[in-house]
Amino acid sequence: MAKKQSAAKLHVFEPSGRRVWTVAGSGDEHWVDPVTGVCSCRAFHYNRTGCVHISAASGDDYETVRFSDEEFGGFLEGLIDEIWARDTLK
């Protein structure tokens, strides 16, 4: 039986150790900062309270994905583009 894939992902960039959390929602991926309790989802934007994505990134069930520091800029650009397209097209 295959292991269930976690919705939460911790993206670690090496060698700097930069960390970016994302959580897959229903059809969308959201940027999450579990330390400050901020999420890019609409529910958080409109309610300014916690959401299921923050809870997911705060738990023990997450996948760690490693990248090189050279990929950091492209990763952030892609994440911002995805959030921008999602929030401006809906």
MODELLER restraints for C-alpha pairs under 7 A, 6 or more apart:
rsr = mdl.restraints
at = mdl.atoms
rsr.add(forms.Gaussian(group=physical.xy_distance, feature=features.Distance(at['CA:6:A'], at['CA:61:A']), mean=6.24, stdev=0.5))
rsr.add(forms.Gaussian(group=physical.xy_distance, feature=features.Distance(at['CA:6:A'], at['CA:62:A']), mean=5.28, stdev=0.5))
rsr.add(forms.Gaussian(group=physical.xy_distance, feature=features.Distance(at['CA:6:A'], at['CA:63:A']), mean=6.08, stdev=0.5))
rsr.add(forms.Gaussian(group=physical.xy_distance, feature=features.Distance(at['CA:7:A'], at['CA:23:A']), mean=5.34, stdev=0.5))
rsr.add(forms.Gaussian(group=physical.xy_distance, feature=features.Distance(at['CA:7:A'], at['CA:24:A']), mean=5.02, stdev=0.5))
rsr.add(forms.Gaussian(group=physical.xy_distance, feature=features.Distance(at['CA:7:A'], at['CA:62:A']), mean=6.88, stdev=0.5))
rsr.add(forms.Gaussian(group=physical.xy_distance, feature=features.Distance(at['CA:8:A'], at['CA:22:A']), mean=5.91, stdev=0.5))
rsr.add(forms.Gaussian(group=physical.xy_distance, feature=features.Distance(at['CA:8:A'], at['CA:23:A']), mean=4.30, stdev=0.5))
rsr.add(forms.Gaussian(group=physical.xy_distance, feature=features.Distance(at['CA:8:A'], at['CA:24:A']), mean=6.54, stdev=0.5))
rsr.add(forms.Gaussian(group=physical.xy_distance, feature=features.Distance(at['CA:8:A'], at['CA:56:A']), mean=5.99, stdev=0.5))
rsr.add(forms.Gaussian(group=physical.xy_distance, feature=features.Distance(at['CA:8:A'], at['CA:57:A']), mean=5.49, stdev=0.5))
rsr.add(forms.Gaussian(group=physical.xy_distance, feature=features.Distance(at['CA:8:A'], at['CA:62:A']), mean=4.76, stdev=0.5))
rsr.add(forms.Gaussian(group=physical.xy_distance, feature=features.Distance(at['CA:8:A'], at['CA:63:A']), mean=6.35, stdev=0.5))
rsr.add(forms.Gaussian(group=physical.xy_distance, feature=features.Distance(at['CA:9:A'], at['CA:21:A']), mean=5.72, stdev=0.5))
rsr.add(forms.Gaussian(group=physical.xy_distance, feature=features.Distance(at['CA:9:A'], at['CA:22:A']), mean=5.31, stdev=0.5))
rsr.add(forms.Gaussian(group=physical.xy_distance, feature=features.Distance(at['CA:9:A'], at['CA:23:A']), mean=6.11, stdev=0.5))
rsr.add(forms.Gaussian(group=physical.xy_distance, feature=features.Distance(at['CA:9:A'], at['CA:62:A']), mean=5.38, stdev=0.5))
rsr.add(forms.Gaussian(group=physical.xy_distance, feature=features.Distance(at['CA:9:A'], at['CA:63:A']), mean=4.75, stdev=0.5))
rsr.add(forms.Gaussian(group=physical.xy_distance, feature=features.Distance(at['CA:9:A'], at['CA:64:A']), mean=5.73, stdev=0.5))
rsr.add(forms.Gaussian(group=physical.xy_distance, feature=features.Distance(at['CA:9:A'], at['CA:65:A']), mean=6.88, stdev=0.5))
rsr.add(forms.Gaussian(group=physical.xy_distance, feature=features.Distance(at['CA:10:A'], at['CA:19:A']), mean=6.65, stdev=0.5))
rsr.add(forms.Gaussian(group=physical.xy_distance, feature=features.Distance(at['CA:10:A'], at['CA:20:A']), mean=5.91, stdev=0.5))
rsr.add(forms.Gaussian(group=physical.xy_distance, feature=features.Distance(at['CA:10:A'], at['CA:21:A']), mean=4.66, stdev=0.5))
rsr.add(forms.Gaussian(group=physical.xy_distance, feature=features.Distance(at['CA:10:A'], at['CA:22:A']), mean=6.64, stdev=0.5))
rsr.add(forms.Gaussian(group=physical.xy_distance, feature=features.Distance(at['CA:10:A'], at['CA:62:A']), mean=6.90, stdev=0.5))
rsr.add(forms.Gaussian(group=physical.xy_distance, feature=features.Distance(at['CA:10:A'], at['CA:63:A']), mean=6.16, stdev=0.5))
rsr.add(forms.Gaussian(group=physical.xy_distance, feature=features.Distance(at['CA:10:A'], at['CA:64:A']), mean=4.77, stdev=0.5))
rsr.add(forms.Gaussian(group=physical.xy_distance, feature=features.Distance(at['CA:10:A'], at['CA:65:A']), mean=6.15, stdev=0.5))
rsr.add(forms.Gaussian(group=physical.xy_distance, feature=features.Distance(at['CA:11:A'], at['CA:19:A']), mean=5.60, stdev=0.5))
rsr.add(forms.Gaussian(group=physical.xy_distance, feature=features.Distance(at['CA:11:A'], at['CA:20:A']), mean=5.08, stdev=0.5))
rsr.add(forms.Gaussian(group=physical.xy_distance, feature=features.Distance(at['CA:11:A'], at['CA:21:A']), mean=6.08, stdev=0.5))
rsr.add(forms.Gaussian(group=physical.xy_distance, feature=features.Distance(at['CA:11:A'], at['CA:64:A']), mean=5.99, stdev=0.5))
rsr.add(forms.Gaussian(group=physical.xy_distance, feature=features.Distance(at['CA:11:A'], at['CA:65:A']), mean=4.86, stdev=0.5))
rsr.add(forms.Gaussian(group=physical.xy_distance, feature=features.Distance(at['CA:11:A'], at['CA:66:A']), mean=5.86, stdev=0.5))
rsr.add(forms.Gaussian(group=physical.xy_distance, feature=features.Distance(at['CA:12:A'], at['CA:18:A']), mean=5.78, stdev=0.5))
rsr.add(forms.Gaussian(group=physical.xy_distance, feature=features.Distance(at['CA:12:A'], at['CA:19:A']), mean=4.72, stdev=0.5))
rsr.add(forms.Gaussian(group=physical.xy_distance, feature=features.Distance(at['CA:12:A'], at['CA:20:A']), mean=6.68, stdev=0.5))
rsr.add(forms.Gaussian(group=physical.xy_distance, feature=features.Distance(at['CA:12:A'], at['CA:65:A']), mean=6.19, stdev=0.5))
rsr.add(forms.Gaussian(group=physical.xy_distance, feature=features.Distance(at['CA:12:A'], at['CA:66:A']), mean=4.90, stdev=0.5))
rsr.add(forms.Gaussian(group=physical.xy_distance, feature=features.Distance(at['CA:12:A'], at['CA:67:A']), mean=6.14, stdev=0.5))
rsr.add(forms.Gaussian(group=physical.xy_distance, feature=features.Distance(at['CA:13:A'], at['CA:19:A']), mean=6.44, stdev=0.5))
rsr.add(forms.Gaussian(group=physical.xy_distance, feature=features.Distance(at['CA:13:A'], at['CA:66:A']), mean=5.94, stdev=0.5))
rsr.add(forms.Gaussian(group=physical.xy_distance, feature=features.Distance(at['CA:13:A'], at['CA:67:A']), mean=4.76, stdev=0.5))
rsr.add(forms.Gaussian(group=physical.xy_distance, feature=features.Distance(at['CA:13:A'], at['CA:68:A']), mean=5.17, stdev=0.5))
rsr.add(forms.Gaussian(group=physical.xy_distance, feature=features.Distance(at['CA:13:A'], at['CA:69:A']), mean=5.16, stdev=0.5))
rsr.add(forms.Gaussian(group=physical.xy_distance, feature=features.Distance(at['CA:13:A'], at['CA:72:A']), mean=6.86, stdev=0.5))
rsr.add(forms.Gaussian(group=physical.xy_distance, feature=features.Distance(at['CA:14:A'], at['CA:67:A']), mean=6.22, stdev=0.5))
rsr.add(forms.Gaussian(group=physical.xy_distance, feature=features.Distance(at['CA:14:A'], at['CA:68:A']), mean=4.86, stdev=0.5))
rsr.add(forms.Gaussian(group=physical.xy_distance, feature=features.Distance(at['CA:14:A'], at['CA:69:A']), mean=5.34, stdev=0.5))
rsr.add(forms.Gaussian(group=physical.xy_distance, feature=features.Distance(at['CA:15:A'], at['CA:68:A']), mean=6.95, stdev=0.5))
rsr.add(forms.Gaussian(group=physical.xy_distance, feature=features.Distance(at['CA:15:A'], at['CA:69:A']), mean=6.58, stdev=0.5))
rsr.add(forms.Gaussian(group=physical.xy_distance, feature=features.Distance(at['CA:16:A'], at['CA:69:A']), mean=6.71, stdev=0.5))
rsr.add(forms.Gaussian(group=physical.xy_distance, feature=features.Distance(at['CA:21:A'], at['CA:31:A']), mean=6.02, stdev=0.5))
rsr.add(forms.Gaussian(group=physical.xy_distance, feature=features.Distance(at['CA:21:A'], at['CA:32:A']), mean=5.36, stdev=0.5))
rsr.add(forms.Gaussian(group=physical.xy_distance, feature=features.Distance(at['CA:21:A'], at['CA:33:A']), mean=6.41, stdev=0.5))
rsr.add(forms.Gaussian(group=physical.xy_distance, feature=features.Distance(at['CA:21:A'], at['CA:57:A']), mean=6.93, stdev=0.5))
rsr.add(forms.Gaussian(group=physical.xy_distance, feature=features.Distance(at['CA:22:A'], at['CA:29:A']), mean=6.47, stdev=0.5))
rsr.add(forms.Gaussian(group=physical.xy_distance, feature=features.Distance(at['CA:22:A'], at['CA:30:A']), mean=5.36, stdev=0.5))
rsr.add(forms.Gaussian(group=physical.xy_distance, feature=features.Distance(at['CA:22:A'], at['CA:31:A']), mean=4.57, stdev=0.5))
rsr.add(forms.Gaussian(group=physical.xy_distance, feature=features.Distance(at['CA:22:A'], at['CA:32:A']), mean=5.57, stdev=0.5))
rsr.add(forms.Gaussian(group=physical.xy_distance, feature=features.Distance(at['CA:23:A'], at['CA:29:A']), mean=5.61, stdev=0.5))
rsr.add(forms.Gaussian(group=physical.xy_distance, feature=features.Distance(at['CA:23:A'], at['CA:30:A']), mean=5.25, stdev=0.5))
rsr.add(forms.Gaussian(group=physical.xy_distance, feature=features.Distance(at['CA:23:A'], at['CA:31:A']), mean=6.66, stdev=0.5))
rsr.add(forms.Gaussian(group=physical.xy_distance, feature=features.Distance(at['CA:23:A'], at['CA:32:A']), mean=6.98, stdev=0.5))
rsr.add(forms.Gaussian(group=physical.xy_distance, feature=features.Distance(at['CA:23:A'], at['CA:53:A']), mean=5.86, stdev=0.5))
rsr.add(forms.Gaussian(group=physical.xy_distance, feature=features.Distance(at['CA:23:A'], at['CA:57:A']), mean=6.87, stdev=0.5))
rsr.add(forms.Gaussian(group=physical.xy_distance, feature=features.Distance(at['CA:24:A'], at['CA:30:A']), mean=6.22, stdev=0.5))
rsr.add(forms.Gaussian(group=physical.xy_distance, feature=features.Distance(at['CA:30:A'], at['CA:39:A']), mean=6.73, stdev=0.5))
rsr.add(forms.Gaussian(group=physical.xy_distance, feature=features.Distance(at['CA:30:A'], at['CA:40:A']), mean=5.46, stdev=0.5))
rsr.add(forms.Gaussian(group=physical.xy_distance, feature=features.Distance(at['CA:30:A'], at['CA:41:A']), mean=6.00, stdev=0.5))
rsr.add(forms.Gaussian(group=physical.xy_distance, feature=features.Distance(at['CA:31:A'], at['CA:39:A']), mean=5.81, stdev=0.5))
rsr.add(forms.Gaussian(group=physical.xy_distance, feature=features.Distance(at['CA:31:A'], at['CA:40:A']), mean=5.40, stdev=0.5))
rsr.add(forms.Gaussian(group=physical.xy_distance, feature=features.Distance(at['CA:32:A'], at['CA:38:A']), mean=5.83, stdev=0.5))
rsr.add(forms.Gaussian(group=physical.xy_distance, feature=features.Distance(at['CA:32:A'], at['CA:39:A']), mean=4.43, stdev=0.5))
rsr.add(forms.Gaussian(group=physical.xy_distance, feature=features.Distance(at['CA:32:A'], at['CA:40:A']), mean=6.55, stdev=0.5))
rsr.add(forms.Gaussian(group=physical.xy_distance, feature=features.Distance(at['CA:32:A'], at['CA:53:A']), mean=6.98, stdev=0.5))
rsr.add(forms.Gaussian(group=physical.xy_distance, feature=features.Distance(at['CA:32:A'], at['CA:54:A']), mean=6.17, stdev=0.5))
rsr.add(forms.Gaussian(group=physical.xy_distance, feature=features.Distance(at['CA:33:A'], at['CA:39:A']), mean=6.41, stdev=0.5))
rsr.add(forms.Gaussian(group=physical.xy_distance, feature=features.Distance(at['CA:34:A'], at['CA:54:A']), mean=5.58, stdev=0.5))
rsr.add(forms.Gaussian(group=physical.xy_distance, feature=features.Distance(at['CA:34:A'], at['CA:57:A']), mean=6.09, stdev=0.5))
rsr.add(forms.Gaussian(group=physical.xy_distance, feature=features.Distance(at['CA:34:A'], at['CA:58:A']), mean=5.71, stdev=0.5))
rsr.add(forms.Gaussian(group=physical.xy_distance, feature=features.Distance(at['CA:37:A'], at['CA:50:A']), mean=6.71, stdev=0.5))
rsr.add(forms.Gaussian(group=physical.xy_distance, feature=features.Distance(at['CA:37:A'], at['CA:54:A']), mean=6.36, stdev=0.5))
rsr.add(forms.Gaussian(group=physical.xy_distance, feature=features.Distance(at['CA:39:A'], at['CA:54:A']), mean=6.56, stdev=0.5))
rsr.add(forms.Gaussian(group=physical.xy_distance, feature=features.Distance(at['CA:43:A'], at['CA:51:A']), mean=6.91, stdev=0.5))
rsr.add(forms.Gaussian(group=physical.xy_distance, feature=features.Distance(at['CA:44:A'], at['CA:50:A']), mean=6.45, stdev=0.5))
rsr.add(forms.Gaussian(group=physical.xy_distance, feature=features.Distance(at['CA:44:A'], at['CA:51:A']), mean=6.16, stdev=0.5))
